[in-house]
Amino acid sequence: MEKNYIKFSNISYKILKEIIDIKQVRSREIFNEWFDFKFEINKYDEKFLIKLIKITVILLIQF
């Protein structure tokens, strides 16, 4: 059996729907667990994130 490969950057929504079952999320409650997660940022993480932001500030400005 031959496998077909499709580059994600080249795929259309129509083709994607043919490959997988996509359903619209009508209730956002399913995301509550993800977005309500309480995460403590320690000093190491804080320093890392500040350094990362400083390094990528030029890219962030574009958004």
mmCIF file of the N, C-alpha and C atoms, coordinates in Angstrom:
data_MODEL
# 
_entry.id   MODEL 
# 
loop_
_atom_site.group_PDB 
_atom_site.id 
_atom_site.type_symbol 
_atom_site.label_atom_id 
_atom_site.label_alt_id 
_atom_site.label_comp_id 
_atom_site.label_asym_id 
_atom_site.label_entity_id 
_atom_site.label_seq_id 
_atom_site.pdbx_PDB_ins_code 
_atom_site.Cartn_x 
_atom_site.Cartn_y 
_atom_site.Cartn_z 
_atom_site.occupancy 
_atom_site.B_iso_or_equiv 
_atom_site.pdbx_formal_charge 
_atom_site.auth_seq_id 
_atom_site.auth_comp_id 
_atom_site.auth_asym_id 
_atom_site.auth_atom_id 
_atom_site.pdbx_PDB_model_num 
ATOM 1   N N  . MET A 1 1  ? 0.838   -1.184 0.000  1.00 0.00 ? 1  MET A N  1 
ATOM 2   C CA . MET A 1 1  ? 0.000   0.000  0.000  1.00 0.00 ? 1  MET A CA 1 
ATOM 3   C C  . MET A 1 1  ? 0.883   1.247  0.000  1.00 0.00 ? 1  MET A C  1 
ATOM 4   N N  . GLU A 1 2  ? 0.627   2.139  -0.907 1.00 0.00 ? 2  GLU A N  1 
ATOM 5   C CA . GLU A 1 2  ? 1.410   3.362  -1.023 1.00 0.00 ? 2  GLU A CA 1 
ATOM 6   C C  . GLU A 1 2  ? 0.865   4.443  -0.095 1.00 0.00 ? 2  GLU A C  1 
ATOM 7   N N  . LYS A 1 3  ? 1.758   5.125  0.605  1.00 0.00 ? 3  LYS A N  1 
ATOM 8   C CA . LYS A 1 3  ? 1.351   6.200  1.497  1.00 0.00 ? 3  LYS A CA 1 
ATOM 9   C C  . LYS A 1 3  ? 1.457   7.532  0.771  1.00 0.00 ? 3  LYS A C  1 
ATOM 10  N N  . ASN A 1 4  ? 0.463   8.368  0.992  1.00 0.00 ? 4  ASN A N  1 
ATOM 11  C CA . ASN A 1 4  ? 0.501   9.718  0.444  1.00 0.00 ? 4  ASN A CA 1 
ATOM 12  C C  . ASN A 1 4  ? 0.920   10.674 1.543  1.00 0.00 ? 4  ASN A C  1 
ATOM 13  N N  . TYR A 1 5  ? 1.803   11.591 1.217  1.00 0.00 ? 5  TYR A N  1 
ATOM 14  C CA . TYR A 1 5  ? 2.264   12.579 2.171  1.00 0.00 ? 5  TYR A CA 1 
ATOM 15  C C  . TYR A 1 5  ? 1.832   13.959 1.711  1.00 0.00 ? 5  TYR A C  1 
ATOM 16  N N  . ILE A 1 6  ? 1.343   14.723 2.652  1.00 0.00 ? 6  ILE A N  1 
ATOM 17  C CA . ILE A 1 6  ? 0.904   16.082 2.364  1.00 0.00 ? 6  ILE A CA 1 
ATOM 18  C C  . ILE A 1 6  ? 1.615   17.011 3.324  1.00 0.00 ? 6  ILE A C  1 
ATOM 19  N N  . LYS A 1 7  ? 2.218   18.058 2.793  1.00 0.00 ? 7  LYS A N  1 
ATOM 20  C CA . LYS A 1 7  ? 2.859   19.046 3.658  1.00 0.00 ? 7  LYS A CA 1 
ATOM 21  C C  . LYS A 1 7  ? 1.778   19.863 4.337  1.00 0.00 ? 7  LYS A C  1 
ATOM 22  N N  . PHE A 1 8  ? 1.905   20.031 5.630  1.00 0.00 ? 8  PHE A N  1 
ATOM 23  C CA . PHE A 1 8  ? 0.908   20.764 6.398  1.00 0.00 ? 8  PHE A CA 1 
ATOM 24  C C  . PHE A 1 8  ? 0.716   22.174 5.848  1.00 0.00 ? 8  PHE A C  1 
ATOM 25  N N  . SER A 1 9  ? 1.779   22.810 5.437  1.00 0.00 ? 9  SER A N  1 
ATOM 26  C CA . SER A 1 9  ? 1.681   24.187 4.937  1.00 0.00 ? 9  SER A CA 1 
ATOM 27  C C  . SER A 1 9  ? 0.946   24.275 3.599  1.00 0.00 ? 9  SER A C  1 
ATOM 28  N N  . ASN A 1 10 ? 0.790   23.150 2.930  1.00 0.00 ? 10 ASN A N  1 
ATOM 29  C CA . ASN A 1 10 ? 0.134   23.154 1.609  1.00 0.00 ? 10 ASN A CA 1 
ATOM 30  C C  . ASN A 1 10 ? -1.291  22.606 1.636  1.00 0.00 ? 10 ASN A C  1 
ATOM 31  N N  . ILE A 1 11 ? -1.729  22.141 2.776  1.00 0.00 ? 11 ILE A N  1 
ATOM 32  C CA . ILE A 1 11 ? -3.032  21.475 2.827  1.00 0.00 ? 11 ILE A CA 1 
ATOM 33  C C  . ILE A 1 11 ? -4.160  22.503 2.927  1.00 0.00 ? 11 ILE A C  1 
ATOM 34  N N  . SER A 1 12 ? -5.240  22.211 2.259  1.00 0.00 ? 12 SER A N  1 
ATOM 35  C CA . SER A 1 12 ? -6.409  23.087 2.337  1.00 0.00 ? 12 SER A CA 1 
ATOM 36  C C  . SER A 1 12 ? -7.380  22.526 3.380  1.00 0.00 ? 12 SER A C  1 
ATOM 37  N N  . TYR A 1 13 ? -8.279  23.361 3.817  1.00 0.00 ? 13 TYR A N  1 
ATOM 38  C CA . TYR A 1 13 ? -9.273  22.928 4.798  1.00 0.00 ? 13 TYR A CA 1 
ATOM 39  C C  . TYR A 1 13 ? -10.142 21.812 4.217  1.00 0.00 ? 13 TYR A C  1 
ATOM 40  N N  . LYS A 1 14 ? -10.454 21.896 2.954  1.00 0.00 ? 14 LYS A N  1 
ATOM 41  C CA . LYS A 1 14 ? -11.277 20.880 2.299  1.00 0.00 ? 14 LYS A CA 1 
ATOM 42  C C  . LYS A 1 14 ? -10.585 19.506 2.338  1.00 0.00 ? 14 LYS A C  1 
ATOM 43  N N  . ILE A 1 15 ? -9.308  19.470 2.024  1.00 0.00 ? 15 ILE A N  1 
ATOM 44  C CA . ILE A 1 15 ? -8.562  18.211 2.051  1.00 0.00 ? 15 ILE A CA 1 
ATOM 45  C C  . ILE A 1 15 ? -8.439  17.707 3.488  1.00 0.00 ? 15 ILE A C  1 
ATOM 46  N N  . LEU A 1 16 ? -8.201  18.605 4.405  1.00 0.00 ? 16 LEU A N  1 
ATOM 47  C CA . LEU A 1 16 ? -8.086  18.228 5.805  1.00 0.00 ? 16 LEU A CA 1 
ATOM 48  C C  . LEU A 1 16 ? -9.370  17.579 6.308  1.00 0.00 ? 16 LEU A C  1 
ATOM 49  N N  . LYS A 1 17 ? -10.507 18.113 5.923  1.00 0.00 ? 17 LYS A N  1 
ATOM 50  C CA . LYS A 1 17 ? -11.791 17.531 6.320  1.00 0.00 ? 17 LYS A CA 1 
ATOM 51  C C  . LYS A 1 17 ? -11.974 16.126 5.759  1.00 0.00 ? 17 LYS A C  1 
ATOM 52  N N  . GLU A 1 18 ? -11.406 15.858 4.586  1.00 0.00 ? 18 GLU A N  1 
ATOM 53  C CA . GLU A 1 18 ? -11.504 14.524 3.995  1.00 0.00 ? 18 GLU A CA 1 
ATOM 54  C C  . GLU A 1 18 ? -10.640 13.512 4.753  1.00 0.00 ? 18 GLU A C  1 
ATOM 55  N N  . ILE A 1 19 ? -9.555  13.993 5.348  1.00 0.00 ? 19 ILE A N  1 
ATOM 56  C CA . ILE A 1 19 ? -8.615  13.107 6.028  1.00 0.00 ? 19 ILE A CA 1 
ATOM 57  C C  . ILE A 1 19 ? -9.051  12.816 7.461  1.00 0.00 ? 19 ILE A C  1 
ATOM 58  N N  . ILE A 1 20 ? -9.481  13.847 8.176  1.00 0.00 ? 20 ILE A N  1 
ATOM 59  C CA . ILE A 1 20 ? -9.843  13.683 9.577  1.00 0.00 ? 20 ILE A CA 1 
ATOM 60  C C  . ILE A 1 20 ? -11.220 14.277 9.856  1.00 0.00 ? 20 ILE A C  1 
ATOM 61  N N  . ASP A 1 21 ? -11.775 13.863 10.964 1.00 0.00 ? 21 ASP A N  1 
ATOM 62  C CA . ASP A 1 21 ? -13.090 14.339 11.375 1.00 0.00 ? 21 ASP A CA 1 
ATOM 63  C C  . ASP A 1 21 ? -12.917 15.599 12.225 1.00 0.00 ? 21 ASP A C  1 
ATOM 64  N N  . ILE A 1 22 ? -13.294 16.740 11.669 1.00 0.00 ? 22 ILE A N  1 
ATOM 65  C CA . ILE A 1 22 ? -13.166 18.018 12.371 1.00 0.00 ? 22 ILE A CA 1 
ATOM 66  C C  . ILE A 1 22 ? -14.554 18.488 12.762 1.00 0.00 ? 22 ILE A C  1 
ATOM 67  N N  . LYS A 1 23 ? -14.677 18.826 14.050 1.00 0.00 ? 23 LYS A N  1 
ATOM 68  C CA . LYS A 1 23 ? -15.955 19.343 14.529 1.00 0.00 ? 23 LYS A CA 1 
ATOM 69  C C  . LYS A 1 23 ? -15.719 20.668 15.245 1.00 0.00 ? 23 LYS A C  1 
ATOM 70  N N  . GLN A 1 24 ? -16.618 21.586 15.050 1.00 0.00 ? 24 GLN A N  1 
ATOM 71  C CA . GLN A 1 24 ? -16.526 22.880 15.709 1.00 0.00 ? 24 GLN A CA 1 
ATOM 72  C C  . GLN A 1 24 ? -16.858 22.728 17.190 1.00 0.00 ? 24 GLN A C  1 
ATOM 73  N N  . VAL A 1 25 ? -16.075 23.387 18.013 1.00 0.00 ? 25 VAL A N  1 
ATOM 74  C CA . VAL A 1 25 ? -16.331 23.371 19.449 1.00 0.00 ? 25 VAL A CA 1 
ATOM 75  C C  . VAL A 1 25 ? -17.332 24.457 19.756 1.00 0.00 ? 25 VAL A C  1 
ATOM 76  N N  . ARG A 1 26 ? -18.473 24.071 20.268 1.00 0.00 ? 26 ARG A N  1 
ATOM 77  C CA . ARG A 1 26 ? -19.520 25.040 20.567 1.00 0.00 ? 26 ARG A CA 1 
ATOM 78  C C  . ARG A 1 26 ? -19.525 25.439 22.038 1.00 0.00 ? 26 ARG A C  1 
ATOM 79  N N  . SER A 1 27 ? -19.002 24.576 22.879 1.00 0.00 ? 27 SER A N  1 
ATOM 80  C CA . SER A 1 27 ? -18.942 24.866 24.303 1.00 0.00 ? 27 SER A CA 1 
ATOM 81  C C  . SER A 1 27 ? -17.474 25.009 24.700 1.00 0.00 ? 27 SER A C  1 
ATOM 82  N N  . ARG A 1 28 ? -17.125 26.151 25.209 1.00 0.00 ? 28 ARG A N  1 
ATOM 83  C CA . ARG A 1 28 ? -15.740 26.402 25.600 1.00 0.00 ? 28 ARG A CA 1 
ATOM 84  C C  . ARG A 1 28 ? -15.396 25.805 26.959 1.00 0.00 ? 28 ARG A C  1 
ATOM 85  N N  . GLU A 1 29 ? -16.363 25.201 27.614 1.00 0.00 ? 29 GLU A N  1 
ATOM 86  C CA . GLU A 1 29 ? -16.135 24.615 28.927 1.00 0.00 ? 29 GLU A CA 1 
ATOM 87  C C  . GLU A 1 29 ? -15.076 23.514 28.900 1.00 0.00 ? 29 GLU A C  1 
ATOM 88  N N  . ILE A 1 30 ? -14.921 22.869 27.779 1.00 0.00 ? 30 ILE A N  1 
ATOM 89  C CA . ILE A 1 30 ? -13.930 21.797 27.699 1.00 0.00 ? 30 ILE A CA 1 
ATOM 90  C C  . ILE A 1 30 ? -12.506 22.325 27.872 1.00 0.00 ? 30 ILE A C  1 
ATOM 91  N N  . PHE A 1 31 ? -12.318 23.637 27.661 1.00 0.00 ? 31 PHE A N  1 
ATOM 92  C CA . PHE A 1 31 ? -10.990 24.229 27.801 1.00 0.00 ? 31 PHE A CA 1 
ATOM 93  C C  . PHE A 1 31 ? -10.716 24.753 29.200 1.00 0.00 ? 31 PHE A C  1 
ATOM 94  N N  . ASN A 1 32 ? -11.704 24.749 30.061 1.00 0.00 ? 32 ASN A N  1 
ATOM 95  C CA . ASN A 1 32 ? -11.531 25.291 31.411 1.00 0.00 ? 32 ASN A CA 1 
ATOM 96  C C  . ASN A 1 32 ? -10.366 24.647 32.152 1.00 0.00 ? 32 ASN A C  1 
ATOM 97  N N  . GLU A 1 33 ? -10.241 23.350 32.038 1.00 0.00 ? 33 GLU A N  1 
ATOM 98  C CA . GLU A 1 33 ? -9.163  22.654 32.739 1.00 0.00 ? 33 GLU A CA 1 
ATOM 99  C C  . GLU A 1 33 ? -7.795  23.136 32.254 1.00 0.00 ? 33 GLU A C  1 
ATOM 100 N N  . TRP A 1 34 ? -7.669  23.400 30.962 1.00 0.00 ? 34 TRP A N  1 
ATOM 101 C CA . TRP A 1 34 ? -6.400  23.872 30.415 1.00 0.00 ? 34 TRP A CA 1 
ATOM 102 C C  . TRP A 1 34 ? -6.076  25.279 30.906 1.00 0.00 ? 34 TRP A C  1 
ATOM 103 N N  . PHE A 1 35 ? -7.035  26.182 30.762 1.00 0.00 ? 35 PHE A N  1 
ATOM 104 C CA . PHE A 1 35 ? -6.772  27.590 31.000 1.00 0.00 ? 35 PHE A CA 1 
ATOM 105 C C  . PHE A 1 35 ? -6.903  27.998 32.456 1.00 0.00 ? 35 PHE A C  1 
ATOM 106 N N  . ASP A 1 36 ? -7.507  27.172 33.279 1.00 0.00 ? 36 ASP A N  1 
ATOM 107 C CA . ASP A 1 36 ? -7.625  27.483 34.700 1.00 0.00 ? 36 ASP A CA 1 
ATOM 108 C C  . ASP A 1 36 ? -6.527  26.830 35.529 1.00 0.00 ? 36 ASP A C  1 
ATOM 109 N N  . PHE A 1 37 ? -5.587  26.220 34.850 1.00 0.00 ? 37 PHE A N  1 
ATOM 110 C CA . PHE A 1 37 ? -4.495  25.541 35.536 1.00 0.00 ? 37 PHE A CA 1 
ATOM 111 C C  . PHE A 1 37 ? -3.641  26.571 36.270 1.00 0.00 ? 37 PHE A C  1 
ATOM 112 N N  . LYS A 1 38 ? -3.391  26.329 37.543 1.00 0.00 ? 38 LYS A N  1 
ATOM 113 C CA . LYS A 1 38 ? -2.580  27.230 38.358 1.00 0.00 ? 38 LYS A CA 1 
ATOM 114 C C  . LYS A 1 38 ? -1.130  26.760 38.319 1.00 0.00 ? 38 LYS A C  1 
ATOM 115 N N  . PHE A 1 39 ? -0.287  27.597 37.773 1.00 0.00 ? 39 PHE A N  1 
ATOM 116 C CA . PHE A 1 39 ? 1.121   27.246 37.634 1.00 0.00 ? 39 PHE A CA 1 
ATOM 117 C C  . PHE A 1 39 ? 1.970   28.292 38.336 1.00 0.00 ? 39 PHE A C  1 
ATOM 118 N N  . GLU A 1 40 ? 2.793   27.843 39.255 1.00 0.00 ? 40 GLU A N  1 
ATOM 119 C CA . GLU A 1 40 ? 3.689   28.749 39.972 1.00 0.00 ? 40 GLU A CA 1 
ATOM 120 C C  . GLU A 1 40 ? 4.986   28.885 39.181 1.00 0.00 ? 40 GLU A C  1 
ATOM 121 N N  . ILE A 1 41 ? 5.375   30.119 38.924 1.00 0.00 ? 41 ILE A N  1 
ATOM 122 C CA . ILE A 1 41 ? 6.628   30.365 38.213 1.00 0.00 ? 41 ILE A CA 1 
ATOM 123 C C  . ILE A 1 41 ? 7.707   30.633 39.253 1.00 0.00 ? 41 ILE A C  1 
ATOM 124 N N  . ASN A 1 42 ? 8.717   29.779 39.234 1.00 0.00 ? 42 ASN A N  1 
ATOM 125 C CA . ASN A 1 42 ? 9.814   29.978 40.182 1.00 0.00 ? 42 ASN A CA 1 
ATOM 126 C C  . ASN A 1 42 ? 10.817  30.988 39.615 1.00 0.00 ? 42 ASN A C  1 
ATOM 127 N N  . LYS A 1 43 ? 11.819  31.355 40.387 1.00 0.00 ? 43 LYS A N  1 
ATOM 128 C CA . LYS A 1 43 ? 12.794  32.369 39.977 1.00 0.00 ? 43 LYS A CA 1 
ATOM 129 C C  . LYS A 1 43 ? 13.575  31.937 38.739 1.00 0.00 ? 43 LYS A C  1 
ATOM 130 N N  . TYR A 1 44 ? 13.900  30.653 38.663 1.00 0.00 ? 44 TYR A N  1 
ATOM 131 C CA . TYR A 1 44 ? 14.622  30.145 37.495 1.00 0.00 ? 44 TYR A CA 1 
ATOM 132 C C  . TYR A 1 44 ? 13.790  30.333 36.226 1.00 0.00 ? 44 TYR A C  1 
ATOM 133 N N  . ASP A 1 45 ? 12.514  29.943 36.278 1.00 0.00 ? 45 ASP A N  1 
ATOM 134 C CA . ASP A 1 45 ? 11.615  30.102 35.133 1.00 0.00 ? 45 ASP A CA 1 
ATOM 135 C C  . ASP A 1 45 ? 11.452  31.575 34.769 1.00 0.00 ? 45 ASP A C  1 
ATOM 136 N N  . GLU A 1 46 ? 11.319  32.409 35.778 1.00 0.00 ? 46 GLU A N  1 
ATOM 137 C CA . GLU A 1 46 ? 11.140  33.846 35.550 1.00 0.00 ? 46 GLU A CA 1 
ATOM 138 C C  . GLU A 1 46 ? 12.357  34.436 34.829 1.00 0.00 ? 46 GLU A C  1 
ATOM 139 N N  . LYS A 1 47 ? 13.546  34.086 35.290 1.00 0.00 ? 47 LYS A N  1 
ATOM 140 C CA . LYS A 1 47 ? 14.774  34.576 34.632 1.00 0.00 ? 47 LYS A CA 1 
ATOM 141 C C  . LYS A 1 47 ? 14.843  34.080 33.194 1.00 0.00 ? 47 LYS A C  1 
ATOM 142 N N  . PHE A 1 48 ? 14.520  32.804 32.993 1.00 0.00 ? 48 PHE A N  1 
ATOM 143 C CA . PHE A 1 48 ? 14.547  32.222 31.651 1.00 0.00 ? 48 PHE A CA 1 
ATOM 144 C C  . PHE A 1 48 ? 13.573  32.955 30.724 1.00 0.00 ? 48 PHE A C  1 
ATOM 145 N N  . LEU A 1 49 ? 12.360  33.192 31.190 1.00 0.00 ? 49 LEU A N  1 
ATOM 146 C CA . LEU A 1 49 ? 11.349  33.855 30.359 1.00 0.00 ? 49 LEU A CA 1 
ATOM 147 C C  . LEU A 1 49 ? 11.729  35.303 30.055 1.00 0.00 ? 49 LEU A C  1 
ATOM 148 N N  . ILE A 1 50 ? 12.270  35.998 31.020 1.00 0.00 ? 50 ILE A N  1 
ATOM 149 C CA . ILE A 1 50 ? 12.708  37.378 30.784 1.00 0.00 ? 50 ILE A CA 1 
ATOM 150 C C  . ILE A 1 50 ? 13.824  37.403 29.747 1.00 0.00 ? 50 ILE A C  1 
ATOM 151 N N  . LYS A 1 51 ? 14.777  36.495 29.866 1.00 0.00 ? 51 LYS A N  1 
ATOM 152 C CA . LYS A 1 51 ? 15.867  36.411 28.889 1.00 0.00 ? 51 LYS A CA 1 
ATOM 153 C C  . LYS A 1 51 ? 15.311  36.074 27.500 1.00 0.00 ? 51 LYS A C  1 
ATOM 154 N N  . LEU A 1 52 ? 14.384  35.145 27.439 1.00 0.00 ? 52 LEU A N  1 
ATOM 155 C CA . LEU A 1 52 ? 13.781  34.747 26.166 1.00 0.00 ? 52 LEU A CA 1 
ATOM 156 C C  . LEU A 1 52 ? 13.049  35.916 25.513 1.00 0.00 ? 52 LEU A C  1 
ATOM 157 N N  . ILE A 1 53 ? 12.325  36.677 26.303 1.00 0.00 ? 53 ILE A N  1 
ATOM 158 C CA . ILE A 1 53 ? 11.604  37.841 25.773 1.00 0.00 ? 53 ILE A CA 1 
ATOM 159 C C  . ILE A 1 53 ? 12.591  38.878 25.244 1.00 0.00 ? 53 ILE A C  1 
ATOM 160 N N  . LYS A 1 54 ? 13.665  39.115 25.973 1.00 0.00 ? 54 LYS A N  1 
ATOM 161 C CA . LYS A 1 54 ? 14.669  40.090 25.523 1.00 0.00 ? 54 LYS A CA 1 
ATOM 162 C C  . LYS A 1 54 ? 15.312  39.656 24.209 1.00 0.00 ? 54 LYS A C  1 
ATOM 163 N N  . ILE A 1 55 ? 15.570  38.373 24.093 1.00 0.00 ? 55 ILE A N  1 
ATOM 164 C CA . ILE A 1 55 ? 16.204  37.841 22.876 1.00 0.00 ? 55 ILE A CA 1 
ATOM 165 C C  . ILE A 1 55 ? 15.255  37.937 21.673 1.00 0.00 ? 55 ILE A C  1 
ATOM 166 N N  . THR A 1 56 ? 13.969  37.734 21.905 1.00 0.00 ? 56 THR A N  1 
ATOM 167 C CA . THR A 1 56 ? 12.997  37.671 20.804 1.00 0.00 ? 56 THR A CA 1 
ATOM 168 C C  . THR A 1 56 ? 12.105  38.899 20.701 1.00 0.00 ? 56 THR A C  1 
ATOM 169 N N  . VAL A 1 57 ? 12.469  39.978 21.375 1.00 0.00 ? 57 VAL A N  1 
ATOM 170 C CA . VAL A 1 57 ? 11.615  41.163 21.394 1.00 0.00 ? 57 VAL A CA 1 
ATOM 171 C C  . VAL A 1 57 ? 11.321  41.689 19.980 1.00 0.00 ? 57 VAL A C  1 
ATOM 172 N N  . ILE A 1 58 ? 12.262  41.605 19.095 1.00 0.00 ? 58 ILE A N  1 
ATOM 173 C CA . ILE A 1 58 ? 12.055  42.085 17.723 1.00 0.00 ? 58 ILE A CA 1 
ATOM 174 C C  . ILE A 1 58 ? 10.962  41.284 17.026 1.00 0.00 ? 58 ILE A C  1 
ATOM 175 N N  . LEU A 1 59 ? 10.975  39.983 17.248 1.00 0.00 ? 59 LEU A N  1 
ATOM 176 C CA . LEU A 1 59 ? 9.935   39.134 16.656 1.00 0.00 ? 59 LEU A CA 1 
ATOM 177 C C  . LEU A 1 59 ? 8.582   39.385 17.305 1.00 0.00 ? 59 LEU A C  1 
ATOM 178 N N  . LEU A 1 60 ? 8.592   39.594 18.620 1.00 0.00 ? 60 LEU A N  1 
ATOM 179 C CA . LEU A 1 60 ? 7.334   39.824 19.340 1.00 0.00 ? 60 LEU A CA 1 
ATOM 180 C C  . LEU A 1 60 ? 6.655   41.111 18.893 1.00 0.00 ? 60 LEU A C  1 
ATOM 181 N N  . ILE A 1 61 ? 7.422   42.121 18.571 1.00 0.00 ? 61 ILE A N  1 
ATOM 182 C CA . ILE A 1 61 ? 6.866   43.403 18.140 1.00 0.00 ? 61 ILE A CA 1 
ATOM 183 C C  . ILE A 1 61 ? 6.029   43.239 16.877 1.00 0.00 ? 61 ILE A C  1 
ATOM 184 N N  . GLN A 1 62 ? 6.426   42.311 16.017 1.00 0.00 ? 62 GLN A N  1 
ATOM 185 C CA . GLN A 1 62 ? 5.704   42.080 14.758 1.00 0.00 ? 62 GLN A CA 1 
ATOM 186 C C  . GLN A 1 62 ? 4.301   41.525 14.992 1.00 0.00 ? 62 GLN A C  1 
ATOM 187 N N  . PHE A 1 63 ? 4.072   40.917 16.128 1.00 0.00 ? 63 PHE A N  1 
ATOM 188 C CA . PHE A 1 63 ? 2.768   40.349 16.406 1.00 0.00 ? 63 PHE A CA 1 
ATOM 189 C C  . PHE A 1 63 ? 1.928   41.389 17.065 1.00 0.00 ? 63 PHE A C  1 
# 
